[in-house]
Amino acid sequence: MPAPPRLLQILVIAACLLMAGCASPPGPRQGRGPAPSITSTPLTDEQSNSIAIHALGLVGTPYRYGGNTPDGGFDCSGLIGYVYINSVGQSPPRTVARMSDFGQAVAMSQLRTGDLVLFGSSTPTHAGIYVGGGRFVHAPSTGGEVRLDRLDGVYWSRQPTQARRP
């Protein structure tokens, strides 16, 4: 059975776009001890797929520090916030550091579309949206644009990584 045209478009985008980078500075942590988990409503499979498709549709949008719209550009957390609010009406935290408390922790072996992938050691400094097939969409550093990368790529496979499921 041939793949639907939209799936072929996504696969073509996936095959063409691979590279790296954004680093949102960590937000200040108030008080002592770990921050409480920021809860959200669990996503349905349909919502998770909607998030992935929406994120893939933004590939090619320019990077802009602090950006959170397609017209103005995105940084990594702005991209995630835009996709989540416009796909499922959920607003994740604005900083990557706070995203480490959003939803529930997920084993990397249990990733599903729509999950967040966070990079960095104790406090994450970069994040993206998992879209399946070992790939994630993210907004790299200055001079780049929203792109699709592989978690097992040379750069990303060496980064401390965690996953969150809203």
Solvent accessible surface area in square Angstrom, and as a share of the most:
residue,aa,sasa,rsa
1,M,228,1.02
2,P,121,0.76
3,A,37,0.28
4,P,78,0.49
5,P,108,0.68
6,R,107,0.39
7,L,77,0.38
8,L,92,0.46
9,Q,99,0.44
10,I,25,0.13
11,L,94,0.47
12,V,90,0.51
13,I,50,0.26
14,A,9,0.07
15,A,76,0.59
16,C,95,0.57
17,L,53,0.26
18,L,83,0.41
19,M,130,0.58
20,A,34,0.26
21,G,20,0.20
22,C,5,0.03
23,A,68,0.53
24,S,7,0.05
25,P,71,0.45
26,P,73,0.46
27,G,19,0.18
28,P,112,0.71
29,R,117,0.43
30,Q,153,0.68
31,G,70,0.67
32,R,240,0.88
33,G,56,0.54
34,P,125,0.79
35,A,29,0.22
36,P,113,0.71
37,S,60,0.39
38,I,46,0.23
39,T,105,0.61
40,S,37,0.24
41,T,97,0.57
42,P,108,0.68
43,L,13,0.06
44,T,79,0.46
45,D,98,0.51
46,E,143,0.64
47,Q,61,0.27
48,S,3,0.02
49,N,72,0.37
50,S,44,0.28
51,I,0,0.00
52,A,5,0.04
53,I,73,0.37
54,H,54,0.24
55,A,0,0.00
56,L,8,0.04
57,G,51,0.49
58,L,19,0.09
59,V,28,0.16
60,G,33,0.32
61,T,16,0.10
62,P,82,0.52
63,Y,25,0.09
64,R,121,0.44
65,Y,130,0.49
66,G,35,0.33
67,G,0,0.00
68,N,74,0.38
69,T,57,0.33
70,P,48,0.30
71,D,150,0.77
72,G,30,0.29
73,G,1,0.01
74,F,0,0.00
75,D,6,0.03
76,C,0,0.00
77,S,3,0.02
78,G,2,0.02
79,L,0,0.00
80,I,0,0.00
81,G,19,0.18
82,Y,54,0.20
83,V,0,0.00
84,Y,0,0.00
85,I,81,0.41
86,N,80,0.41
87,S,27,0.17
88,V,27,0.15
89,G,56,0.54
90,Q,27,0.12
91,S,84,0.54
92,P,10,0.07
93,P,18,0.11
94,R,99,0.36
95,T,42,0.24
96,V,0,0.00
97,A,8,0.06
98,R,106,0.39
99,M,0,0.00
100,S,20,0.13
101,D,19,0.10
102,F,4,0.02
103,G,3,0.03
104,Q,113,0.50
105,A,78,0.60
106,V,21,0.12
107,A,60,0.47
108,M,71,0.32
109,S,97,0.63
110,Q,115,0.51
111,L,31,0.15
112,R,73,0.26
113,T,31,0.18
114,G,1,0.01
115,D,1,0.01
116,L,0,0.00
117,V,0,0.00
118,L,0,0.00
119,F,5,0.02
120,G,17,0.16
121,S,88,0.57
122,S,109,0.70
123,T,52,0.30
124,P,1,0.01
125,T,51,0.30
126,H,5,0.02
127,A,0,0.00
128,G,0,0.00
129,I,0,0.00
130,Y,22,0.08
131,V,20,0.12
132,G,19,0.18
133,G,65,0.63
134,G,23,0.22
135,R,50,0.18
136,F,0,0.00
137,V,0,0.00
138,H,0,0.00
139,A,0,0.00
140,P,2,0.01
141,S,55,0.35
142,T,119,0.69
143,G,79,0.76
144,G,18,0.17
145,E,75,0.34
146,V,1,0.00
147,R,44,0.16
148,L,1,0.00
149,D,4,0.02
150,R,74,0.27
151,L,28,0.14
152,D,93,0.48
153,G,24,0.23
154,V,113,0.65
155,Y,112,0.43
156,W,12,0.04
157,S,68,0.44
158,R,186,0.68
159,Q,50,0.22
160,P,69,0.43
161,T,44,0.26
162,Q,58,0.26
163,A,2,0.02
164,R,26,0.09
165,R,64,0.23
166,P,6,0.04
